[in-house]
Amino acid sequence: MNQFYPHLFESFSVKGLTFRNRLFSAPNMMCYMDVNGSPTPDMIAYYAENARGGAAVGTIGATPGDRAHAAANPRSFSLTYANLPLLAEMAMAIHEGGALASLELNPAGQSAEPAANGGREPIGPVSFIRDWDGVQVRAMTEEDMEQVAEHFADGAALLKQAGFDMCLVHGGHGWLLDQFISPLYNTRTDEYGGSLENRAKFPLMVIDRIRQRCGDKFLIEYRMSGSEEIEGGLSKAEGIEFAKLLDGKVDFIHVSAALDTEEAQAVHTHPTMFLPHGVNVHYAADIKAAGVQTPVVTIGAISDPEMAEEILASGKADVVAMARALIADPHLPEKAALGRTKEITPCLRCLDCLTGMHTGQHFQCSVNPSAGRELRYRNFVQPPVKRKKVLVVGGGPAGLKAAATAAERGHDVTLCERSDKLGGFLKFTDYDDLKIDLFRLKEHLIYMCEHSGAKILLNTEVTPEYVKDGGYDALILAAGSLAAKPPIPGLDDPRVQHATVAYTQLDKLGHHVAVLGGGLIGCETALFLAKAGHDVTIVEMLEEIAPEANWMHKEGMMQAFAETPQLHVRTGLKVTGIEDGRTVHAADAQGQEQIIQADSVIYALGLRSNMAAYESLLYTAPEVIPVGDCLRGVKAKKTREAMLEGYWAAVRL
């Protein structure tokens, strides 16, 4: 029995297959294939690293199974006989890491892209013209259903031949099988529409066809939405009844929630930082409580081993699955099992990993530089040829990451921070419950730096003389940025404070607060203040707030705004002055003056480079590497970008 998390790291068996614990790596397709949809060496390395981290199952993400009508986009993975050798290599790589191998079968149905399917029209439960692109969707006939069921079986059989232990049939989130289950999408009047039993016929046909083709020993997982969380969609009650129909027909029931295909619901399928951790667990718990005997897997913003242990110990689920948490740190299971939880790199739930794919970018993680680049970084990050004496200036995210990485590689590292506390701009997270993930990241970075062997000096101002007297071989300059202060009359009034300062001076703020600046910092500070009981008005010059946010983060934020009536947004207003530290004068697009009366004014008008530190220290050591925000003409970085630059600087030494 594991002494730290006995339920989470309890092994179990299903049909002769032994699972080393109750933590599954949920499906994700974060590493791209080549132009033909074939696995690349990078993709194989990604899943291999994921398996080595200690999860019981490694699962390759959304795969259409065939390209007749199924692919969601032109980059979809191609599950074909031509790829059999590479599929076998992927299964072997996962097995080498000690995990069992699975793959998610997921035809897109009515959401498929014709460009990814040879120009063929999408198919779904009913015929309609899509409102977002005018594409005609064709209603599936029984012949279509038979063909698609055969394609599922073909794909599962190919996986079995390649050495996979199981497959995950995706029947949730608004994709093809869920389109049949959902009363929102399935309005058929024949035997495949109407009652839940009728709507379930096609999904159950698919399961039966896979079982017939692959036998009882090849395990079948089924993912469903416990509720679609949308008017007219699958309800929680029907979700429970559908789980009962699956009971005994599949080997695991994965219970998620909501719809990927609807933006407002997608942020519940992939919960943002504006929702509680484990927000969807109750759906799995209700299905368990309803008497379903098939092992139930829960998923949805579960990233803390303590939470996972409690879910299992209380009987809310039989297995916990994680996706983003294992992207942030694939070795989370291993570290948790050994009691090294402070070493776990926390997921920020920022969704950069998912939204980057939507825009065609390479997969990236805000906190794990090597995610998706394991093969290249394995060669890139080598022990140093020469041990160097390194000085890191600045104890923010970039500096902490640089110092810890350089020390772990074997360099003699000193980090100097001019204040009395590490964390940089992340120090404000000590006060904001909404920022629990960023707070955990700050604490993790500090812990890793403190335990890396780096020497940490607080209240230490680094001067050119300090660097030269220390005889340093290299200087990593991570002095950070400063709050931008445009020439607005009244902005220098001592009663007007920057947004991050407001967190520590809540008792000094009046009830009505004006927040100048509607970027992410301003918006999230305003939300914090509103939830703390203040009546808050955001004043933004542009017509849009938080334009720099990825769409999923912004959707989650706007839903939180909608639930906070004491938070107001006024866009298209240029601040022209602040009177008496509390009356904001602004001009609208027509030049008409607008007055926002407040008890307190705070500002979040961007960040600017810390040029003084850069210019004074640039030539003080043989090797000087500026990172983060301290370089002229460089836009202030997000935490992800700052940490990446700190990491890259350290591995180049």
N, C-alpha and C positions, 0 to 999 in steps of 0.2 A: 504494500500500500504506500502510495506517495505521501510523504509527511506534510507537504504543503497544500496540495489540492487532491485529496484522495478520490473524489468522484470524477474530476476532470481527467485524471490520469489512470483511471481504471480500464484495464483491457477487457474486451468482450469478443464474442464470436457470433457470426451469422452464417449458417449453412457451410460451416467448415472454414470460413475466412476469419482470421483473427485481426482485430483492430487494436493497435497498441494503446489507444486512448480514445476519449470521446470528444476530440476536437478535430473537426474536418476543415480542410482548406476549401472554401466555397469556390464555385467556378468563376474564373475571370479570364478574358482573352486579351491580356494586356500587351503581350509581345506579338508584333506583327509577323505575318507570314510573308512569303515572297509573292511576286505578282501573279503566280499561278495558284495561290492559296495553299502552298506547301509549307510545312514547318521549317523554320530556319534554325541554324545552330544556336542563335541567340534565344529563340523561343524554347528550345530544349533545355538550355542552360538555366533559364528562368524557372521552369517547373522542377528541374533537378534541385536547385537551391531551395525552392519552396518545400520540397520533400525532405531535404536534409535538416530542415529546421525543426522537425519533430511532429508535424500534424499526422493524423492517422490516415488521411486520404488526401491525395493531390488531384484536383479536378481541373481539366482543361475546359475553358469557357465556351460560350454560345457558338455552336457549330450547326449549320443548317441540315447536314446529312446528305443533301443533294443540291444541285443547282437548277432544278427544273423550275420551281416557283418559290424556293424557300429562302434564299439569302437576303439578309437585311441590308447588306451593303456590298460593294464590289470587293472589299478586302476580307470577306468572310473566309474562314478556314474551309478547305475542300476535303471532305471525308470521302476519298475515292481509293480504289484499289491501287492506283499509281502511287499513292502516298503510303501504302502499307509498310514499306521498310522504315520510313520516317516515323510512322505511328508506333511501330514496334520499338524504335529507339526511344521515343518519348515514354512509353510504358516502362522500358528498362531503366531509364534515368530516374523515374519516380520510384521504382522498386529499389534501385540502388540506395536511395535515400531512406529506405525503411518504411515507406508509405504504400498504400494500395492505390491503384490507378483508376480514375474515372474520367468520363468526358460527358459534357452536357449537349444533348441533342435538342435543337431549338429552331424549328422552322418559323419564319417571321409571319407567314400567313398574309393577311390583308395589309401588313406594313412592309412587305418585301419591296425591294427596288427592282424595277424592270431592267435597269442597266447591269445589275448583278446576276440576272437570270436570262441572259440571251435575248432581252427585249420582251420576254413573255409577261403577260399580265399577272398581277398578284391574284391569289385565290384565298377565299375565306368562307365563313358560314353563309354570308348573304352577298348579293350583288349591290354595289353602290359606287359612286364616283367620289374619290378622296377629295376633301375640301382644300387640303394644303398643296396639292400639285395637279389636280384634275385627272389623275390616273384612274382608269376603270378597274374595279375589283370584280372578279367573277365568282359567283356562288359555286361552291363545290358540289359536284354530283357524287353519288355513291361510288362511281368508278374512280373519281378523284380520291375519295377517302381510302379506297382499297389501295390505290397506288401510293399514297402518302404513307399509309401504314406499312406497306412493303418497304418503302424507303427507310423508315425508322428501323425496321427489322434488318435491312441490309446494312445500315450503319452500325447497329449493335453487333451484328455478326462479324463485321470487319474489325470492330474493336476487340471482340473476343479473340479473333484470329491473331491480332497484333499483341495480345498479352494483357489487355486491360481486364480488370477484375469486375467491373461494373459500368453502368452508364446512368446518367442522370437525365431523365425525360423532363423537359421544361414545360410545365403546364400552368404557369402563372404569368403575372405581369403584363397581360394583354397580348401575348404572342399566340400563335395559331391554336394550340389546344385550349388555352384559356378563352380564346375568342368563341369557342363552342360552348364552354361552361358558362360564360358570362351572359346574363340576360340583357346586358347593355349592348352587346354586339350580335348575339344570336337571337334573331327574331324569326327564325324559320317556323313554318307551320306544318312540316312533315314530322316523321318519327325522330328526327335529330334536333328538334326544337320544342319549346314549351316547357314541360316539367324538367326538373333537375335530372331525373333518371334518363330522359330523352337527350338532354344536352350532354350528358356524360357518355353517351354511347360511343361516339367517335374516339375520345381519349382512352376509354377502356378497350376499344378495339386495337388501338396502338399498343397498349401494354400487353394485351393477349398475343398479338403478333410477334412482339419481341420475345416473349416467354416461349412461344412455340418454336421459334427459330433458334434461340440460344440456350434453352434448357433452364433448369431450376437453379443450377449452381452459379450462373452468371447473374449477379445481383442487379436489380432495377431500383433506382431511386426516382422519386417523383417530386418535383417542385410545384407548389401551388400557392396561390394568394389566399391567406386566411380570410381576407376581405379585400375587395377592390377599392373600398373607401371612396366610392363615388356614387352619386344618386343614380339609381337604375342598374348598378353593377352588382356583382356577386356580394351578398351580405355575409356577415360573420356566421349567422345561423346556417345559411346554405353552404358555407365553407366547411363547417363541422359535418354536415350531412354528406358532402362530397368526400371528405376524408374517410367517412365510414364506408363509402363505396370502394375506395382504394384499399381499405384495410384487408390484409391477407393477399392482395394481388401484387403488391410491390414489397420491397424489403426495407425501404426507408421512405418516410414522407417528410419532405422539406417544407416548412411552413414559413412563407414570407408574407408580403402584403402589398397592396396597391397595384399600380400600373406603370410600367416603363413607358408606355405609349402615350401617356397623358402627362404633360409637364407638371401640373399641380400635384399629381399623385406620385410622380417619379421620385420626389424628394422624401417620400415615405418608404418607397422601395429601397432607396439608398439614403438613409436618414442623414440630414445635415447637422451641423453643430447647434442648430436652433431647436432640435428635438432631443429628448432624453436618450441616453444610451439604453439599448435593449427595448426600444419603443414598441417593437412588434412581438415581443416574447409572449404577450398575453394570448395571442392567437394560437400558438402552439400549446400553451397551458390549457386552454379551453378544449382543444381537440383531445389532448391526453385525458382530461377530466371526463370527456364524453365516452370514454371506454375504448378508444382506438388502441389496438394491441400492437400494431406495426410500430417499430421505433420511430419517434418523432424528432426531427432535427429543427432547431430554431436558428434564426439568423436575423441580423439587422442592427448594426452599430453596437455590436458586442466586441469590446477590445480589451477588457480588464479580466484577468484570470479570476479575480475575486468574484466578479459578477457571474462569470461562466460557472464557477464552482457552486454558487448559490442557486443558479437556475437548475443545475443537475441535482443538487442535494435536496431541493424542495420538490422535485418531481415535475417541474414545469416542462421539461423536455428530456429526451434520452441522450441527445447529442447537441453540441453547440458548433455551429459553422461560422467561420470568419473569412472575409475576403480582404477588405481594405487593411485590417489590422495586420494581416500576414504579408501584405505588400509593404507596409511600413517597416515591418520586422518579421521576416520569414522564420526567424529563430525564436519567436515568442514562445512556442510550446516548450522548446528545450530549456530556455531561460526560466520559465515559470516552474517547470518540473524540478529544477535545481535550486529554486528559491531565490533566483537572481532577478527579481521583478524590476528592480531599479534600473537594470540594464536594458529593459525592453524599450525600444523606440516607439513612442505613442503615435497612433494615427490621429491626424487633425480633423478628419471628416471634412476636409476642404473640397474633395471631389475633383482635384486637379487630375487625378489618375484617369477618371472616366471622361471628363469633359474635354481633355486634350485629345482623346481618341476621336471624339465627335467632330473635331475640327481638322482631323487628318494629321495631327502631330504624332511624334513618337511618344509612347507611353512614358510618363514621368511620375515620380512621387515626391511630395514636398519635403519629406524627412528622410528618405532612403535614396541616396545618390546612385546606388548601383542597381536599383530596381529596373529590370528590363535590359540592363547592360552588364549582367554578371560575367559574361564571357569576355568582354573587352576589359572590364575593370580588374578581372583576375590577373591579366597581364600588365595592366596599367599600374596597379597598386603593388609595388614590390618593396622589400626592405631597402633602406637607403644605402647607396654606395659608401657615403661618408656620414658619420654622425655629426650633426651641426648643432651649434648653439643658437637657439631660435627665440626671438622675442615676439610675442603677440600683443598688440596694443588694442584693447577694447574687449569688454566682457559681455558683449551681446551675442546673438545666435551665431554670427559669422566667426567671431573670435573664439567662442567656446568650442565650436566644431573644429576650427583650425587647430587650436591648442591640443584638444584631445586626440585628434587624428595624428598630428605630428609626434606627440609623445608616444602614442601606441606604436608608431612605426620605429621608435627607438631614438628620436632626437632629444636633446636636452632643451626643454621648453620652459619658458617663463611667460606667464600672462599677467599683464598689468591693467588694472581697471581704476579709473580716477575716482569713482564713487565708492561708497561703502558696501555696495551690493552688486552681485552679478545678475545678468539677465537683459541688460539694455532696455529697449522699448518694451520687452515682454514683462517687465516688472509689474506693469499695471494688471496683469492677469491674476495677481494675488487677490484682487478685489472683485473680479467679475466672474460669477458662476457660469455665465454663458461661454466663458473662455476656458473651461476646465481642460479641454484638450491642449490648448496652447500653454496653460499652466503646467500640465504634466510634461510637455516638451521642454519647457524652461528648466524644470526640476531635473529632468533626465540629462539635459546638456550639462548642467552644473555638476551633477553626480559623476558623469563620465569624465568631465575635465578634472575634477578633484581626485578621481581614482585612476587617472591615466599616468600619473607620475609627473604631470606638469606642476610647476611651482606657481602659486597664485598670490599676487600682491594687490590688495585693495588700497583705496585712498592713495594711489600712486600715479602722479602725473609724469608722463614720459616726455622728456625734452631731448633735443639733439645730443646734449652732453651725456645724458643718462645712457643713451644707446651706445655712443662711442666709448664711454668708460666701461661699459659691460662687455665689450669685445664680441658682440654678436655677429654671427655669420649671416644671419637672415632675419628680416623683420617682416612680419605679416601685419599690415596696417588695417585694422578693423574698427576704426574710431567711430563708425556709424554716421548718422545724419542728425540734423537739427530741424526743429520746427520752422517751417517757412512762415514769414511774417510780411505779407505784402504791405505797401505803403497806404494803409487804410487809417484815416484819422480816428484816434481813440483806441486803436488796437494795442498800443503800448500802455494803456491804463492798467495799473497793477491789479485791478479788480477783474480784468479779462484774462482768463487762463487758458492754456492749451488743454485739449481734450484729455490727454493722458494724466494730467495733473488733477483733473476733476475727480478721478477715482479715489484719491486720497483726501479730498476735501469736500466730501458730500455734505457735511454738517454746515459748511459755509455757503452752500448754494441755496438760492431762494427756490420757491415752488415753481415759478415759471422760468424755464431755461431756454435760451436761444443757442443753437449750435450752428456756427458758421462753417459751412463746408459739408457737402453731401457725398464725399467719397466713402470708402469702406470704414476708415477710422471714425469719421464723423457719424456715419449711420449706426455703427455698432455701439459707439459711445452713447448716442442718443437713445438707443434701445435699452441699454443698461440703466440710464438715468430714469427713463420712463417706467421701467419695471421696479425701480427703487422708489417710485411714488411721485416723481416730478412730472410736471406738464411741460413737454418738450416740443420745440419747433425747429426743424432743420431748415436752414436757408442756403439754397444752392444756386449758383449762377447758371449752370447748364439746365437743360430741360429734362435731364435724366439724372438720377442718383446712382451712385456706385457703378459707373460704367466699366470700371476695371475688374469687377467680380465675374467669375465664371457663371454661366446661366443657372446652374443648379444651386450654387451657394446663394445667388441673388433671389431665386425663387423661394428658397427656404426663408431668407431674410424678409422678403415681402409678405410672406404668410405670417411671420411673427409680427410684422408691423400691423397687419390687418387685425390681429388679435390684441393690439395695444392701443385702445382708443385715445389715450392721453399723449400719443405721439403724432405729430403733424409734420407734413412736408410741404415746403413752398419752393418751387423751382422757378428758373428764369428770372431770378432776382440778383442783381449785382450790389453787394454791400458798398455803400459810399461813406459810411462813418458810424461811429459808436459814441453815443452821448452819455456822459455820467456813468460809464461802465455797464450800462444796462439797456439803453434804448438803441435799437439798431435801425439805421436809415439805409434804405436800399432803393434801387431803381429797376423798374420792370423793362421789358423789351421796347416799350413805347416811350421810355424815359420818364414815366410817371413815378413820383416818389411813393414808396411804401414804407410804413413804420411798423416794426415789430417790437412791442413792449415786453420786456422781460425783467425778472428780478436778478438774473445772472446771465452772463454771456461767456461762452467758451468757443474756441476756434479749432478747426482741423483743416487747415488750408494747404496741406501738402507738406513735404519734407524737402530739405535741401542738403547738399553735400557738405560734409565737415571739412572744408578746404584748408582751414588753418592747420589741422593736424597733418594733412597730406603734404602741404607745401613745406612745413618745417622739418619733416622727418624723411623726405623722399630719398636723400642721398647720404643717409647716416649709417648705412650698412652695405656690405658688398652686394647683397640681394634684398631688395625691398619689393614686396608684393601687396598692392592695395586691393582690398576686397570689400564687398558690400557697398555702402553708400558714400564713402569718403573720397570719391574721385570726381573731379570737375566735369560737368556736362553729362553725368550719369544719372538717370532717373532713379529715385529711391526704390530700393528692392523690396520685394516681399520676403517673408521669413525664409521661404523655400530657396529663393535665388541667393540670398545672403549666405545661407548654410552651404549651398552648393559651391559657391565661390571660396568659402573658407576651407571646405573639404579639398577642392582642387588645388588650392595653394599649398596645403599641407602635403599632398601626395606628390607634388612636383619637387619638393625639397630634396 
